[in-house]
Each structure stands twice: as C-alpha cells, then as structure tokens.
Amino acid sequence: MTTLENRQKWTDPRPDLYADSSLWTRLLRAAYGQDGGDPRGLFAALHGFRCCGASLRLGNHTAILDPGEITPADYDDWKRRYLEPHREALVCLLAGLAGAAAQCVAA
C-alpha cells in the first residue's frame, strides 16, 4: 500500500467539522500506526466516533474527546463498548496530542 493510500485512511473523515479537523487527523494517524488493520482496534473505533460527529479539544495535559454531534446516551454506550477496551492506548494518544506523552510507556 502506498503512503498516499495510507494517508487517505487516517485523514479526518469529517473535514466539515473544521475546528478540530487537524487534531483528528493527528489522532487517527497515530491510532492507525498502532492497529490500523484491525477492525476491532482503536483506529476503527475512533474513526467511527469521528464519522458520527465526535469532537476533540485540547486540555491542560491531554486532548479531550467530546460527544460533539453524538447523543449523550449513545456516546456513553459507545465509549464503554468501543473505547474502554483500548483505554490505556487512547489515554496515551490523547496525551500525545497535548504534548504530554512522556508519561506513557509503550506496551
């Protein structure tokens, strides 16, 4: 697979939500590098969240995933089902977006 084909996979699928599009591209790229080929992996989960309208914002020491356009009930359910199994990796990726990844240890 060429670099261009890879880039298309991790480019923000919702560039219409432009306020945090660059953060999403960075997050998806990092997640794709970890498990991009796994349909049950973190990349697939994050890609789905973004497709449904989730948003990102930078906090003091980490990036924060917000429901955005997703209803609160769906967001809580999906977070438990699809993100919780990848909690440690997600925490590290979100910290990396805010420049605090030094605390994370590669598994």
C-alpha positions in Angstrom: 0.0 0.0 0.0 1.4 3.4 -0.9 1.8 6.3 1.5 -1.0 8.2 -0.2 -3.4 5.3 0.3 -2.4 5.1 4.0 -2.9 8.9 4.4 -6.4 8.7 2.9 -7.3 6.2 5.6 -6.3 8.4 8.5 -7.3 11.7 7.2 -10.2 13.3 9.1 -13.5 11.8 7.6 -15.4 14.9 8.8 -13.4 17.9 7.5 -16.7 19.8 7.5 -16.2 19.9 11.3 -13.1 22.1 10.6 -12.5 23.5 14.1 -10.8 20.3 15.3 -10.0 18.6 12.0 -6.2 18.8 12.3 -6.4 17.2 15.8 -8.4 14.4 14.4 -6.0 13.8 11.5 -3.1 13.6 14.0 -5.1 11.3 16.4 -6.2 9.0 13.6 -2.7 8.8 12.1 -1.3 7.8 15.5 -4.1 5.2 16.1 -3.7 3.8 12.5 0.0 3.3 13.2 -0.9 1.1 16.2 -3.6 -1.1 14.8 -5.0 0.3 11.5 -5.6 -3.1 10.1 -7.7 -4.4 13.0 -11.5 -3.8 12.5 -11.9 -4.0 16.3 -9.0 -1.8 17.1 -8.7 1.7 18.4 -8.3 3.3 15.0 -11.6 1.8 13.8 -13.4 2.9 16.9 -12.1 6.5 16.7 -12.8 6.6 13.0 -16.4 5.6 13.7 -16.7 8.2 16.5 -15.5 10.9 14.2 -17.8 9.9 11.4 -20.7 10.3 13.8 -19.5 13.7 14.8 -17.4 13.4 17.9 -15.1 16.3 18.6 -11.7 16.9 20.2 -10.3 19.8 22.2 -7.0 20.4 24.0 -7.0 20.5 27.8 -4.0 21.3 30.0 -2.3 18.0 29.8 -4.3 15.9 27.3 -6.7 16.2 24.4 -10.4 15.5 25.4 -12.8 13.5 23.3 -16.3 15.0 23.4 -19.6 13.8 22.1 -20.0 16.6 19.6 -23.0 15.6 17.4 -23.5 12.2 19.1 -26.3 12.0 21.7 -25.1 11.7 25.2 -26.7 8.3 25.7 -25.1 6.9 22.5 -21.8 8.4 23.4 -21.7 6.8 26.8 -22.7 3.4 25.4 -20.3 3.5 22.5 -17.5 4.8 24.8 -18.0 1.8 27.1 -18.3 -0.7 24.3 -15.7 0.5 21.8 -13.2 2.7 23.6 -12.9 1.2 27.0 -11.1 -2.0 25.7 -8.4 0.4 24.4 -8.3 2.7 27.4 -4.5 2.7 28.0 -3.6 3.3 24.4 -6.3 6.0 24.0 -5.0 7.9 27.1 -1.5 7.9 25.7 -2.6 9.0 22.2 -4.7 11.9 23.7 -1.8 12.9 25.9 0.4 12.9 22.9 -1.8 15.4 21.1 -1.3 17.8 24.0 2.5 17.1 24.2 2.4 15.1 27.4 3.1 11.6 26.0 6.3 11.2 28.0 4.2 9.7 30.8 3.1 6.8 28.6 5.1 3.6 28.3 4.9 1.7 25.0 3.1 -1.7 25.6 
